[in-house]
Amino acid sequence: DYGADTLRTYEMFIGAFDLSAAWSEDGVKGCRRFLERVWKLQDILVDGDGYSKDMEVKMHQTIKKVSNDFENLKYNTAIAAMMALINDFYKKNAVTRGEFKTLLTLLNPVAPHITEEIWQTIGYEGRIYQTTWPEYDEEKTIESTIEIAVQINGKTKATLAIARDEDKDSVIAKAKETITDKLTGTIVKEIYVPGRIVNIVMK
């Protein structure tokens, strides 16, 4: 009913490789839907042999995650990472030829038939199994922005996106601006725990 690729994907996704797991028809259907979503990415394919700027970090993170998980027989979490990546493509409603090429290569050991067929349909050269495995850049796996909590007297009132290496004064200024309507008392102290929180102490 579902085909060899769906079965392969399900058996690798069902759980940790060294643990037993109960068979689930719904799980099989879920893997089928996942592969159908991979197929339909062709509908939102755009030109570009590289990674788009807003997807670059996610692409390198996924290559690292899938590569390491495959080596350690953690197929289920590798597939989960690819599912998350596809969700991002659909949110953006676009996938570049370079991004799709990498995804197909990562997915090929799990679902060889559908990935090879898409590969040929789109017009990539050769066969996937003959291509080199994608490489990631460790520096590009690190998010350049982080989200921190903004607190008043230890209670979180908002969150704030900042650059990872942003200086203390800039972060505190942005934090105060974010909660300006809640700063109704006298500020006694401004505390910044790098990469985590800004706490404004008021009385």
N, CA and C atoms as a LAMMPS dump frame, in Angstrom:
ITEM: TIMESTEP
0
ITEM: NUMBER OF ATOMS
609
ITEM: BOX BOUNDS ff ff ff
-5.0000000000000000e+02 5.0000000000000000e+02
-5.0000000000000000e+02 5.0000000000000000e+02
-5.0000000000000000e+02 5.0000000000000000e+02
ITEM: ATOMS id mol type element x y z
1 1 1 N 0.811 -1.22 0
2 1 2 C 0 0 0
3 1 3 C 0.848 1.276 0
4 2 1 N 2.005 1.222 0.654
5 2 2 C 2.764 2.456 0.878
6 2 3 C 4.111 2.505 0.166
7 3 1 N 4.659 1.379 -0.191
8 3 2 C 5.931 1.377 -0.912
9 3 3 C 7.145 1.161 -0.015
10 4 1 N 8.248 0.794 -0.663
11 4 2 C 9.469 0.428 0.06
12 4 3 C 10.073 1.6 0.822
13 5 1 N 10.085 2.796 0.215
14 5 2 C 10.693 3.947 0.886
15 5 3 C 9.968 4.292 2.188
16 6 1 N 8.637 4.216 2.159
17 6 2 C 7.86 4.504 3.365
18 6 3 C 8.201 3.509 4.458
19 7 1 N 8.296 2.232 4.09
20 7 2 C 8.627 1.198 5.065
21 7 3 C 10.015 1.437 5.66
22 8 1 N 10.976 1.73 4.805
23 8 2 C 12.341 2.001 5.282
24 8 3 C 12.344 3.191 6.249
25 9 1 N 11.658 4.263 5.834
26 9 2 C 11.625 5.469 6.658
27 9 3 C 10.978 5.169 8.006
28 10 1 N 9.87 4.455 7.971
29 10 2 C 9.158 4.144 9.214
30 10 3 C 10.018 3.289 10.148
31 11 1 N 10.665 2.279 9.595
32 11 2 C 11.465 1.389 10.45
33 11 3 C 12.658 2.115 11.068
34 12 1 N 13.147 3.141 10.367
35 12 2 C 14.271 3.906 10.915
36 12 3 C 13.793 5.003 11.864
37 13 1 N 12.544 5.416 11.694
38 13 2 C 11.994 6.518 12.477
39 13 3 C 11.259 6.045 13.727
40 14 1 N 10.922 4.77 13.778
41 14 2 C 10.042 4.226 14.816
42 14 3 C 10.619 4.379 16.222
43 15 1 N 11.941 4.429 16.324
44 15 2 C 12.561 4.59 17.645
45 15 3 C 14.047 4.328 17.571
46 16 1 N 14.694 4.31 18.724
47 16 2 C 16.136 4.052 18.778
48 16 3 C 16.439 2.682 18.173
49 17 1 N 17.564 2.604 17.462
50 17 2 C 17.924 1.408 16.69
51 17 3 C 18.032 0.152 17.559
52 18 1 N 18.465 0.339 18.821
53 18 2 C 18.709 -0.827 19.688
54 18 3 C 17.532 -1.154 20.61
55 19 1 N 16.398 -0.479 20.405
56 19 2 C 15.234 -0.747 21.256
57 19 3 C 14.074 -1.301 20.435
58 20 1 N 13.241 -2.109 21.079
59 20 2 C 12.065 -2.632 20.388
60 20 3 C 10.978 -1.561 20.373
61 21 1 N 10.085 -1.639 19.392
62 21 2 C 9.004 -0.657 19.281
63 21 3 C 7.77 -1.329 18.701
64 22 1 N 6.603 -0.873 19.15
65 22 2 C 5.343 -1.437 18.66
66 22 3 C 5.05 -0.908 17.253
67 23 1 N 4.504 -1.783 16.412
68 23 2 C 4.131 -1.393 15.056
69 23 3 C 2.92 -0.475 15.104
70 24 1 N 2.935 0.566 14.28
71 24 2 C 1.816 1.511 14.262
72 24 3 C 1.47 1.869 12.825
73 25 1 N 0.236 1.567 12.451
74 25 2 C -0.226 1.914 11.103
75 25 3 C -0.231 3.433 10.905
76 26 1 N -0.578 4.152 11.968
77 26 2 C -0.573 5.616 11.891
78 26 3 C 0.843 6.145 11.664
79 27 1 N 1.812 5.48 12.281
80 27 2 C 3.205 5.869 12.098
81 27 3 C 3.653 5.69 10.658
82 28 1 N 3.198 4.608 10.045
83 28 2 C 3.509 4.348 8.636
84 28 3 C 2.913 5.456 7.769
85 29 1 N 1.662 5.795 8.046
86 29 2 C 0.99 6.854 7.273
87 29 3 C 1.706 8.195 7.44
88 30 1 N 2.196 8.458 8.653
89 30 2 C 2.918 9.703 8.911
90 30 3 C 4.19 9.792 8.083
91 31 1 N 4.888 8.658 7.961
92 31 2 C 6.116 8.638 7.152
93 31 3 C 5.8 8.804 5.666
94 32 1 N 4.674 8.254 5.247
95 32 2 C 4.235 8.437 3.868
96 32 3 C 3.962 9.916 3.588
97 33 1 N 3.305 10.587 4.539
98 33 2 C 3.015 12.018 4.376
99 33 3 C 4.309 12.829 4.32
100 34 1 N 5.277 12.434 5.128
101 34 2 C 6.57 13.103 5.123
102 34 3 C 7.21 13.023 3.739
103 35 1 N 7.21 11.84 3.137
104 35 2 C 7.813 11.673 1.813
105 35 3 C 7.018 12.419 0.737
106 36 1 N 5.71 12.488 0.917
107 36 2 C 4.894 13.259 -0.029
108 36 3 C 5.243 14.754 0.057
109 37 1 N 5.54 15.222 1.266
110 37 2 C 5.936 16.627 1.438
111 37 3 C 7.294 16.884 0.778
112 38 1 N 8.174 15.897 0.844
113 38 2 C 9.468 16.023 0.165
114 38 3 C 9.234 16.161 -1.34
115 39 1 N 8.371 15.33 -1.882
116 39 2 C 8.056 15.355 -3.311
117 39 3 C 7.49 16.715 -3.729
118 40 1 N 6.587 17.242 -2.896
119 40 2 C 5.908 18.498 -3.236
120 40 3 C 6.804 19.728 -3.076
121 41 1 N 7.985 19.564 -2.493
122 41 2 C 8.924 20.684 -2.43
123 41 3 C 9.293 21.168 -3.832
124 42 1 N 9.13 20.3 -4.826
125 42 2 C 9.406 20.692 -6.216
126 42 3 C 8.533 21.876 -6.639
127 43 1 N 7.363 22.003 -6.01
128 43 2 C 6.432 23.078 -6.373
129 43 3 C 6.908 24.452 -5.897
130 44 1 N 7.808 24.465 -4.899
131 44 2 C 8.279 25.759 -4.378
132 44 3 C 9.785 25.921 -4.609
133 45 1 N 10.303 25.183 -5.586
134 45 2 C 11.732 25.241 -5.898
135 45 3 C 12.085 26.551 -6.599
136 46 1 N 13.15 27.198 -6.14
137 46 2 C 13.608 28.446 -6.763
138 46 3 C 15.079 28.321 -7.149
139 47 1 N 15.511 29.183 -8.049
140 47 2 C 16.907 29.145 -8.495
141 47 3 C 17.865 29.494 -7.36
142 48 1 N 19.077 28.984 -7.479
143 48 2 C 20.106 29.262 -6.477
144 48 3 C 20.835 27.991 -6.111
145 49 1 N 22.11 27.915 -6.468
146 49 2 C 22.883 26.698 -6.19
147 49 3 C 23.397 26.648 -4.753
148 50 1 N 23.333 27.777 -4.046
149 50 2 C 23.797 27.802 -2.657
150 50 3 C 22.631 27.795 -1.691
151 51 1 N 22.914 28.158 -0.444
152 51 2 C 21.881 28.262 0.581
153 51 3 C 21.473 29.725 0.727
154 52 1 N 20.192 29.967 0.901
155 52 2 C 19.742 31.34 1.119
156 52 3 C 20.227 31.798 2.493
157 53 1 N 20.422 33.097 2.638
158 53 2 C 21.036 33.647 3.853
159 53 3 C 20.268 33.274 5.107
160 54 1 N 18.945 33.328 5.043
161 54 2 C 18.156 33.036 6.241
162 54 3 C 18.059 31.545 6.566
163 55 1 N 18.536 30.684 5.661
164 55 2 C 18.498 29.239 5.902
165 55 3 C 19.887 28.645 6.126
166 56 1 N 20.914 29.465 5.991
167 56 2 C 22.285 28.938 6.032
168 56 3 C 22.6 28.219 7.353
169 57 1 N 22.268 28.853 8.476
170 57 2 C 22.547 28.239 9.776
171 57 3 C 21.789 26.919 9.912
172 58 1 N 20.511 26.928 9.55
173 58 2 C 19.679 25.715 9.657
174 58 3 C 20.227 24.588 8.781
175 59 1 N 20.691 24.919 7.583
176 59 2 C 21.242 23.905 6.683
177 59 3 C 22.484 23.252 7.299
178 60 1 N 23.401 24.072 7.798
179 60 2 C 24.635 23.526 8.389
180 60 3 C 24.331 22.744 9.674
181 61 1 N 23.372 23.203 10.458
182 61 2 C 22.969 22.468 11.66
183 61 3 C 22.403 21.097 11.292
184 62 1 N 21.577 21.062 10.236
185 62 2 C 20.953 19.801 9.823
186 62 3 C 21.979 18.826 9.269
187 63 1 N 22.912 19.321 8.457
188 63 2 C 23.967 18.444 7.925
189 63 3 C 24.756 17.829 9.086
190 64 1 N 25.114 18.656 10.059
191 64 2 C 25.876 18.164 11.22
192 64 3 C 25.074 17.123 11.991
193 65 1 N 23.822 17.433 12.276
194 65 2 C 22.964 16.54 13.062
195 65 3 C 22.758 15.199 12.354
196 66 1 N 22.385 15.246 11.079
197 66 2 C 22.118 14.016 10.329
198 66 3 C 23.392 13.174 10.177
199 67 1 N 24.5 13.823 9.864
200 67 2 C 25.765 13.109 9.69
201 67 3 C 26.168 12.383 10.972
202 68 1 N 26.128 13.095 12.094
203 68 2 C 26.51 12.495 13.382
204 68 3 C 25.546 11.398 13.806
205 69 1 N 24.238 11.636 13.586
206 69 2 C 23.242 10.642 13.988
207 69 3 C 23.342 9.37 13.152
208 70 1 N 23.591 9.497 11.865
209 70 2 C 23.758 8.315 11.025
210 70 3 C 24.945 7.475 11.512
211 71 1 N 26.04 8.155 11.825
212 71 2 C 27.243 7.445 12.284
213 71 3 C 26.992 6.705 13.591
214 72 1 N 26.116 7.261 14.427
215 72 2 C 25.824 6.661 15.732
216 72 3 C 24.537 5.832 15.745
217 73 1 N 24.04 5.508 14.545
218 73 2 C 22.832 4.686 14.364
219 73 3 C 21.584 5.305 15.003
220 74 1 N 21.572 6.638 15.108
221 74 2 C 20.394 7.335 15.648
222 74 3 C 19.545 7.835 14.479
223 75 1 N 19.015 6.886 13.74
224 75 2 C 18.296 7.234 12.513
225 75 3 C 17.035 8.047 12.79
226 76 1 N 16.374 7.724 13.915
227 76 2 C 15.097 8.4 14.208
228 76 3 C 15.279 9.903 14.404
229 77 1 N 16.328 10.304 15.119
230 77 2 C 16.536 11.738 15.347
231 77 3 C 17.091 12.428 14.097
232 78 1 N 17.798 11.677 13.261
233 78 2 C 18.265 12.24 11.982
234 78 3 C 17.067 12.572 11.088
235 79 1 N 16.113 11.65 11.026
236 79 2 C 14.906 11.869 10.206
237 79 3 C 14.087 13.028 10.783
238 80 1 N 14.016 13.106 12.103
239 80 2 C 13.282 14.199 12.75
240 80 3 C 13.897 15.556 12.377
241 81 1 N 15.223 15.598 12.283
242 81 2 C 15.902 16.85 11.901
243 81 3 C 15.547 17.243 10.471
244 82 1 N 15.437 16.248 9.583
245 82 2 C 15.057 16.539 8.195
246 82 3 C 13.597 16.976 8.103
247 83 1 N 12.747 16.395 8.944
248 83 2 C 11.339 16.823 8.986
249 83 3 C 11.241 18.289 9.411
250 84 1 N 12.051 18.666 10.401
251 84 2 C 12.05 20.048 10.886
252 84 3 C 12.531 21.005 9.797
253 85 1 N 13.531 20.571 9.038
254 85 2 C 14.06 21.396 7.954
255 85 3 C 12.993 21.638 6.888
256 86 1 N 12.259 20.584 6.552
257 86 2 C 11.201 20.708 5.544
258 86 3 C 10.113 21.671 6.017
259 87 1 N 9.795 21.621 7.313
260 87 2 C 8.814 22.568 7.86
261 87 3 C 9.252 24.008 7.616
262 88 1 N 10.548 24.257 7.777
263 88 2 C 11.078 25.609 7.552
264 88 3 C 10.947 26.027 6.092
265 89 1 N 11.174 25.083 5.177
266 89 2 C 11.017 25.392 3.75
267 89 3 C 9.573 25.792 3.447
268 90 1 N 8.629 25.047 4.016
269 90 2 C 7.218 25.342 3.752
270 90 3 C 6.778 26.655 4.4
271 91 1 N 7.346 26.96 5.586
272 91 2 C 7.029 28.25 6.224
273 91 3 C 7.49 29.4 5.333
274 92 1 N 8.657 29.217 4.733
275 92 2 C 9.229 30.239 3.862
276 92 3 C 8.587 30.211 2.469
277 93 1 N 7.996 29.053 2.137
278 93 2 C 7.389 28.82 0.822
279 93 3 C 8.418 28.901 -0.307
280 94 1 N 9.632 28.44 -0.012
281 94 2 C 10.694 28.416 -1.027
282 94 3 C 11.819 27.492 -0.575
283 95 1 N 12.433 26.823 -1.552
284 95 2 C 13.637 26.028 -1.302
285 95 3 C 14.542 26.202 -2.524
286 96 1 N 15.804 26.569 -2.298
287 96 2 C 16.705 26.752 -3.441
288 96 3 C 17.15 25.394 -3.97
289 97 1 N 17.647 25.389 -5.192
290 97 2 C 18.136 24.138 -5.776
291 97 3 C 19.282 23.559 -4.934
292 98 1 N 20.095 24.444 -4.379
293 98 2 C 21.199 23.986 -3.531
294 98 3 C 20.716 23.352 -2.238
295 99 1 N 19.701 23.957 -1.628
296 99 2 C 19.136 23.422 -0.383
297 99 3 C 18.452 22.076 -0.634
298 100 1 N 17.708 21.999 -1.735
299 100 2 C 16.997 20.758 -2.069
300 100 3 C 17.996 19.639 -2.382
301 101 1 N 19.068 19.997 -3.06
302 101 2 C 20.107 19.02 -3.401
303 101 3 C 20.705 18.404 -2.137
304 102 1 N 20.988 19.257 -1.152
305 102 2 C 21.539 18.77 0.117
306 102 3 C 20.535 17.882 0.843
307 103 1 N 19.28 18.318 0.902
308 103 2 C 18.244 17.521 1.567
309 103 3 C 18.12 16.14 0.926
310 104 1 N 18.063 16.097 -0.4
311 104 2 C 17.921 14.814 -1.098
312 104 3 C 19.106 13.897 -0.809
313 105 1 N 20.3 14.465 -0.73
314 105 2 C 21.493 13.667 -0.446
315 105 3 C 21.435 13.101 0.969
316 106 1 N 21.014 13.923 1.937
317 106 2 C 20.899 13.464 3.328
318 106 3 C 19.829 12.387 3.479
319 107 1 N 18.747 12.536 2.722
320 107 2 C 17.617 11.609 2.845
321 107 3 C 17.822 10.316 2.049
322 108 1 N 18.74 10.334 1.107
323 108 2 C 18.926 9.2 0.198
324 108 3 C 19.151 7.845 0.888
325 109 1 N 19.964 7.763 1.951
326 109 2 C 20.133 6.453 2.603
327 109 3 C 18.842 5.927 3.226
328 110 1 N 17.916 6.822 3.546
329 110 2 C 16.651 6.427 4.164
330 110 3 C 15.619 6.069 3.095
331 111 1 N 15.505 6.92 2.088
332 111 2 C 14.49 6.742 1.035
333 111 3 C 15.151 6.873 -0.339
334 112 1 N 15.87 5.835 -0.792
335 112 2 C 16.664 5.945 -2.021
336 112 3 C 15.857 6.105 -3.31
337 113 1 N 14.673 5.506 -3.359
338 113 2 C 13.924 5.509 -4.619
339 113 3 C 13.34 6.882 -4.945
340 114 1 N 12.632 7.461 -3.972
341 114 2 C 11.995 8.762 -4.228
342 114 3 C 13.042 9.848 -4.421
343 115 1 N 14.135 9.785 -3.657
344 115 2 C 15.152 10.838 -3.771
345 115 3 C 15.863 10.774 -5.123
346 116 1 N 16.16 9.568 -5.603
347 116 2 C 16.809 9.434 -6.918
348 116 3 C 15.864 9.903 -8.036
349 117 1 N 14.572 9.607 -7.864
350 117 2 C 13.61 10.019 -8.906
351 117 3 C 13.485 11.544 -8.963
352 118 1 N 13.389 12.183 -7.786
353 118 2 C 13.32 13.649 -7.764
354 118 3 C 14.605 14.237 -8.351
355 119 1 N 15.737 13.651 -7.984
356 119 2 C 17.051 14.095 -8.462
357 119 3 C 17.086 14.145 -9.989
358 120 1 N 16.586 13.087 -10.613
359 120 2 C 16.564 13.021 -12.084
360 120 3 C 15.543 13.982 -12.667
361 121 1 N 14.369 14.071 -12.038
362 121 2 C 13.297 14.944 -12.517
363 121 3 C 13.746 16.4 -12.57
364 122 1 N 14.471 16.809 -11.533
365 122 2 C 14.907 18.198 -11.445
366 122 3 C 16.086 18.481 -12.366
367 123 1 N 16.845 17.442 -12.678
368 123 2 C 17.944 17.621 -13.629
369 123 3 C 19.321 17.773 -13.011
370 124 1 N 19.485 17.298 -11.765
371 124 2 C 20.831 17.282 -11.185
372 124 3 C 21.665 16.23 -11.914
373 125 1 N 22.974 16.411 -11.917
374 125 2 C 23.852 15.494 -12.661
375 125 3 C 24.097 14.194 -11.896
376 126 1 N 24.261 13.112 -12.657
377 126 2 C 24.629 11.816 -12.078
378 126 3 C 23.562 11.218 -11.192
379 127 1 N 24.004 10.434 -10.228
380 127 2 C 23.109 9.805 -9.255
381 127 3 C 23.509 10.24 -7.849
382 128 1 N 22.548 10.22 -6.938
383 128 2 C 22.848 10.687 -5.58
384 128 3 C 23.924 9.841 -4.92
385 129 1 N 23.839 8.524 -5.094
386 129 2 C 24.787 7.665 -4.382
387 129 3 C 26.232 7.876 -4.851
388 130 1 N 26.397 8.56 -5.976
389 130 2 C 27.744 8.833 -6.476
390 130 3 C 28.253 10.215 -6.033
391 131 1 N 27.39 11.018 -5.435
392 131 2 C 27.801 12.37 -5.052
393 131 3 C 28.503 12.343 -3.694
394 132 1 N 29.281 13.394 -3.428
395 132 2 C 29.944 13.474 -2.136
396 132 3 C 28.941 13.91 -1.07
397 133 1 N 29.153 13.423 0.142
398 133 2 C 28.264 13.751 1.267
399 133 3 C 28.433 15.236 1.62
400 134 1 N 27.342 15.929 1.903
401 134 2 C 27.441 17.366 2.235
402 134 3 C 28.324 17.595 3.461
403 135 1 N 29.055 18.702 3.453
404 135 2 C 29.896 19.051 4.594
405 135 3 C 29.329 20.296 5.278
406 136 1 N 29.542 20.367 6.578
407 136 2 C 29.066 21.542 7.316
408 136 3 C 30.251 22.342 7.843
409 137 1 N 30.002 23.619 8.043
410 137 2 C 30.988 24.527 8.608
411 137 3 C 30.573 24.762 10.058
412 138 1 N 31.42 24.36 10.996
413 138 2 C 31.08 24.453 12.421
414 138 3 C 30.667 25.869 12.817
415 139 1 N 31.368 26.866 12.277
416 139 2 C 31.048 28.253 12.62
417 139 3 C 29.646 28.64 12.166
418 140 1 N 29.213 28.034 11.053
419 140 2 C 27.896 28.378 10.507
420 140 3 C 26.755 27.596 11.161
421 141 1 N 27.089 26.715 12.119
422 141 2 C 26.031 26.003 12.85
423 141 3 C 25.576 26.805 14.067
424 142 1 N 26.279 27.91 14.357
425 142 2 C 25.972 28.702 15.547
426 142 3 C 25.056 29.864 15.172
427 143 1 N 23.959 29.965 15.885
428 143 2 C 23.01 31.054 15.636
429 143 3 C 23.684 32.396 15.933
430 144 1 N 23.505 33.353 15.049
431 144 2 C 24.097 34.672 15.272
432 144 3 C 23.237 35.511 16.214
433 145 1 N 21.96 35.138 16.35
434 145 2 C 21.084 35.839 17.297
435 145 3 C 20.565 34.863 18.339
436 146 1 N 20.325 35.375 19.516
437 146 2 C 19.766 34.557 20.595
438 146 3 C 18.602 35.312 21.217
439 147 1 N 17.762 34.577 21.94
440 147 2 C 16.607 35.186 22.594
441 147 3 C 16.824 35.152 24.101
442 148 1 N 16.663 36.303 24.746
443 148 2 C 16.836 36.366 26.192
444 148 3 C 15.549 36.849 26.855
445 149 1 N 15.441 36.586 28.148
446 149 2 C 14.275 37.028 28.917
447 149 3 C 14.546 38.419 29.484
448 150 1 N 13.511 39.24 29.492
449 150 2 C 13.588 40.562 30.121
450 150 3 C 12.706 40.519 31.361
451 151 1 N 13.321 40.762 32.516
452 151 2 C 12.595 40.634 33.777
453 151 3 C 12.52 41.96 34.526
454 152 1 N 11.478 42.07 35.348
455 152 2 C 11.377 43.159 36.318
456 152 3 C 11.262 42.489 37.684
457 153 1 N 12.218 42.78 38.55
458 153 2 C 12.254 42.18 39.89
459 153 3 C 12.155 40.645 39.83
460 154 1 N 12.845 40.077 38.847
461 154 2 C 12.926 38.618 38.764
462 154 3 C 11.771 37.937 38.058
463 155 1 N 10.78 38.708 37.61
464 155 2 C 9.635 38.12 36.901
465 155 3 C 9.705 38.488 35.425
466 156 1 N 9.624 37.473 34.564
467 156 2 C 9.762 37.697 33.121
468 156 3 C 8.568 38.462 32.571
469 157 1 N 8.869 39.538 31.864
470 157 2 C 7.824 40.387 31.278
471 157 3 C 7.835 40.364 29.749
472 158 1 N 8.977 39.967 29.156
473 158 2 C 9.081 39.947 27.697
474 158 3 C 10.311 39.13 27.3
475 159 1 N 10.434 38.909 26.004
476 159 2 C 11.654 38.301 25.468
477 159 3 C 12.231 39.244 24.417
478 160 1 N 13.533 39.108 24.197
479 160 2 C 14.226 40.034 23.314
480 160 3 C 15.256 39.282 22.482
481 161 1 N 15.255 39.516 21.163
482 161 2 C 16.258 38.92 20.28
483 161 3 C 17.442 39.874 20.177
484 162 1 N 18.629 39.342 20.451
485 162 2 C 19.847 40.164 20.385
486 162 3 C 20.939 39.42 19.619
487 163 1 N 21.945 40.157 19.175
488 163 2 C 23.109 39.524 18.558
489 163 3 C 23.893 38.799 19.649
490 164 1 N 24.447 37.655 19.319
491 164 2 C 25.15 36.83 20.302
492 164 3 C 26.274 37.606 21.006
493 165 1 N 26.96 38.486 20.247
494 165 2 C 28.104 39.189 20.811
495 165 3 C 27.793 40.65 21.166
496 166 1 N 26.501 40.958 21.328
497 166 2 C 26.114 42.348 21.598
498 166 3 C 26.583 42.794 22.984
499 167 1 N 27.003 44.065 23.088
500 167 2 C 27.551 44.527 24.362
501 167 3 C 26.452 44.817 25.381
502 168 1 N 26.852 44.829 26.641
503 168 2 C 25.922 44.947 27.772
504 168 3 C 25.039 46.194 27.69
505 169 1 N 25.636 47.358 27.43
506 169 2 C 24.867 48.613 27.415
507 169 3 C 23.771 48.593 26.354
508 170 1 N 24.106 48.055 25.181
509 170 2 C 23.136 47.978 24.09
510 170 3 C 21.99 47.044 24.449
511 171 1 N 22.317 45.905 25.06
512 171 2 C 21.293 44.927 25.435
513 171 3 C 20.348 45.515 26.476
514 172 1 N 20.906 46.16 27.493
515 172 2 C 20.071 46.742 28.552
516 172 3 C 19.173 47.851 27.994
517 173 1 N 19.722 48.66 27.096
518 173 2 C 18.923 49.736 26.477
519 173 3 C 17.738 49.157 25.699
520 174 1 N 18.006 48.095 24.923
521 174 2 C 16.926 47.462 24.146
522 174 3 C 15.891 46.822 25.071
523 175 1 N 16.382 46.216 26.153
524 175 2 C 15.479 45.56 27.101
525 175 3 C 14.531 46.567 27.738
526 176 1 N 15.075 47.704 28.143
527 176 2 C 14.246 48.748 28.765
528 176 3 C 13.225 49.303 27.782
529 177 1 N 13.635 49.401 26.531
530 177 2 C 12.721 49.891 25.497
531 177 3 C 11.568 48.911 25.282
532 178 1 N 11.88 47.605 25.395
533 178 2 C 10.868 46.563 25.191
534 178 3 C 9.783 46.61 26.259
535 179 1 N 10.19 46.967 27.498
536 179 2 C 9.219 46.966 28.611
537 179 3 C 8.983 48.374 29.15
538 180 1 N 9.175 49.364 28.301
539 180 2 C 9.082 50.766 28.745
540 180 3 C 7.766 51.103 29.445
541 181 1 N 6.654 50.503 28.987
542 181 2 C 5.346 50.79 29.592
543 181 3 C 5.2 50.164 30.975
544 182 1 N 6.094 49.236 31.318
545 182 2 C 6.002 48.562 32.624
546 182 3 C 6.994 49.152 33.643
547 183 1 N 7.838 50.068 33.183
548 183 2 C 8.821 50.678 34.083
549 183 3 C 8.189 51.87 34.797
550 184 1 N 7.431 51.565 35.83
551 184 2 C 6.645 52.605 36.503
552 184 3 C 7.259 53.067 37.814
553 185 1 N 8.262 52.357 38.297
554 185 2 C 8.895 52.732 39.567
555 185 3 C 10.287 53.321 39.347
556 186 1 N 11.057 53.356 40.416
557 186 2 C 12.437 53.843 40.345
558 186 3 C 13.374 52.659 40.123
559 187 1 N 14.205 52.764 39.093
560 187 2 C 15.138 51.674 38.791
561 187 3 C 16.309 51.739 39.775
562 188 1 N 16.5 50.635 40.485
563 188 2 C 17.56 50.56 41.489
564 188 3 C 18.812 49.911 40.894
565 189 1 N 18.596 48.916 40.042
566 189 2 C 19.73 48.156 39.516
567 189 3 C 19.361 47.548 38.17
568 190 1 N 20.365 47.399 37.3
569 190 2 C 20.175 46.746 36.002
570 190 3 C 21.176 45.591 35.907
571 191 1 N 20.655 44.393 35.815
572 191 2 C 21.517 43.199 35.803
573 191 3 C 21.414 42.521 34.445
574 192 1 N 22.572 42.191 33.868
575 192 2 C 22.59 41.445 32.602
576 192 3 C 23.417 40.178 32.777
577 193 1 N 22.768 39.055 32.621
578 193 2 C 23.47 37.763 32.601
579 193 3 C 23.653 37.413 31.121
580 194 1 N 24.878 37.519 30.599
581 194 2 C 25.123 37.37 29.156
582 194 3 C 24.457 36.141 28.536
583 195 1 N 23.682 36.427 27.477
584 195 2 C 23.048 35.346 26.73
585 195 3 C 21.832 34.741 27.393
586 196 1 N 21.42 35.296 28.575
587 196 2 C 20.299 34.668 29.284
588 196 3 C 19.184 35.652 29.663
589 197 1 N 19.512 36.609 30.536
590 197 2 C 18.459 37.515 31.003
591 197 3 C 18.95 38.934 31.238
592 198 1 N 17.991 39.86 31.177
593 198 2 C 18.177 41.208 31.721
594 198 3 C 17.147 41.331 32.833
595 199 1 N 17.615 41.721 34.013
596 199 2 C 16.691 41.905 35.141
597 199 3 C 16.777 43.347 35.637
598 200 1 N 15.644 44.054 35.522
599 200 2 C 15.572 45.429 36.006
600 200 3 C 14.967 45.396 37.428
601 201 1 N 15.755 45.875 38.388
602 201 2 C 15.271 45.889 39.787
603 201 3 C 14.662 47.269 40.064
604 202 1 N 13.391 47.248 40.452
605 202 2 C 12.68 48.504 40.709
606 202 3 C 12.102 48.51 42.117
607 203 1 N 11.829 49.734 42.607
608 203 2 C 11.099 49.838 43.878
609 203 3 C 10.081 50.983 43.768
